[in-house]
Amino acid sequence: MTDGDAGSDDTAPGPLPDDVVAVRDALVSWYETDHRSYPWRETEDPYEILVSEVMSQQTQLDRVVDAWRDFLDRWPTVADLAAADRAAVVAFWSDHSLGYNNRAKYLHEAAQQVRDDYDGDFPTTPEELSELMGVGPYTANAVASFAFNNGDAVVDTNVKRVLYRAFDVPDDDSEFERAAAKLLPDGESRVWNNAIMELGGVACRKKPRCDEEGCPWREWCHAYATGDFTAPDVPTQPEFDGSRRQMRGRVISTLKEYDELGLDELGPRVRVDYAPDGEYGREWLSELLSDLADDGLVEVDGDDEALARLRR
């Protein structure tokens, strides 16, 4: 993704970083390098995508894969589903433990609407897709995004968690929607919505895996810097007193206040029990700084007389 792919205004007032283009590029690059493989991510068929979205509303994605394939083997096109006996569709749903059976009824009726009202061709916008039976705003937007690259920014629970933690977006639906819309690159809803939902599902889970999953937003992330990983769906702060995560956050917060600091100036600001030759001394701090340098967050020059600074 390049500057030319982004919207006309790439500066971000409010909680978002100033360089929105860099934030976008980092996430898309991370997603395209490695992400979970699901068969519905390999198709642009709106029917196949709608089936996956309805199935995943109450079922873990890994469990949806077999059911999705079985469903499409039996009813491979929207016309096949529209012509099917509704009782057979409901029975399939029940046999595969896919949640409320009325979802199967609605999916069958939506297929008939596509056949009868749209001459077998799916509508392409979130607004039109919302007219299909059982298709709410989120599902309509997902189908528009993944099938037609024509959606708005997805704002689900995972995305709210990511925005709240990464950019300190207030816990308010209108604020989440504003921030999500600002981040969405023009004309790239397919890759963007997949990428930000993958970030929430893999790295920024309720119990975060920032370093393990190589989160691409660590350098901007408020939670990563402070060690506070609470979120709207994570109401209690995880235990981190004295943890390496907390110490990393203190290093980042301290270096934000100073151009650079020597180890023995930085150490006491990170731990009150810092002693140059002690358990929590230069060796311990140097290892912590090395980790942060490997993550591209700080720069360190020298050895015992080293100076540490935030990477610009």
Secondary structure, DSSP 8 states (H G I E B T S, - for coil): --GGGS-S-----TTS-S-HHHHHHHHHHHHHHS----GGGG---HHHHHHHHHHTTSS-HHHHHHHHHHHHHHS-SHHHHHHS-HHHHHHHHHHTT-S-THHHHHHHHHHHHHHHHSTT----SHHHHTTSTT--HHHHHHHHHHHHS-------HHHHHHHHHHH---S-HHHHHHHHHHHS-TT-HHHHHHHHHHHHHHTSSSS--TTTTT-TTTTT-HHHHH----BTTB-S----TT-HHHHHHHHHHHHHHSS-EEHHHHHHHH-TT--TTSTTSHHHHHHHHHHHHHTTSEEEESSTT-EEEE--
